Amino acid sequence: MQNFLSKYIQGVLLVLGMLLLIIGVAFTWGFFIAVMLAGLLMIVLAFLINYERSEE
């Protein structure tokens, strides 16, 4: 468990932060804007993962 957390802590924190951001937007602006933001953040996350894998 310690090895998993030390290796993937950045990704875990990124996903948790994204979920909290979407929940906050959903309560503030509405559900459909939160869904669009979630889609945008998933695209950005996919690009980040792709960039990180290409560096290895």
N, C-alpha and C positions, 0 to 999 in steps of 0.2 A: 504493500500500500504506500509506503514511504517513497519508493522509487517511482510509482505511478504519479503521485502528487508532485514530486520534484520535476518530473519530465513534462507533465501536461498542465501545470498550474496556470500558465499564461492562457491557454485555450479554455480552461474551465472558468477562469475569471472573466474572460471575454464573453463567453456564452451567458454566464450569470448576469453580467452587466447589461448585455443586450436584452435579456428577458425583463430585467427591472426597468429598463428604458421603455420597452414596448408597453409594459403594464402602466407605467406612468403616463405615457402618451394616450393610451386607451382611456384612462380615467379623465384626462384633461381635455383632449380634443375629440375623442370619439373612436369607435371601433374601426371604421374603414381607414382612417388615417393611420392608425396603429398597424393595420395589416399591410398597408403600403410601406410603412417604415420597416416592418419586419422583413418584407421582401427585399428592400434595398440593403438592409444590414446583412442578410444572408448572401447576397451577391458580393458585397464587400468582404465578408468572411471567406467566401470561396476564393476570391482573388488573393487574399492574404495567405491562405493555406497553399495555394498554387505557387505563389512567390516563394514561400518558405521551403517548399519541397524542391523547387528548381535550384535553390542555392546549395543544397546538400551534395 
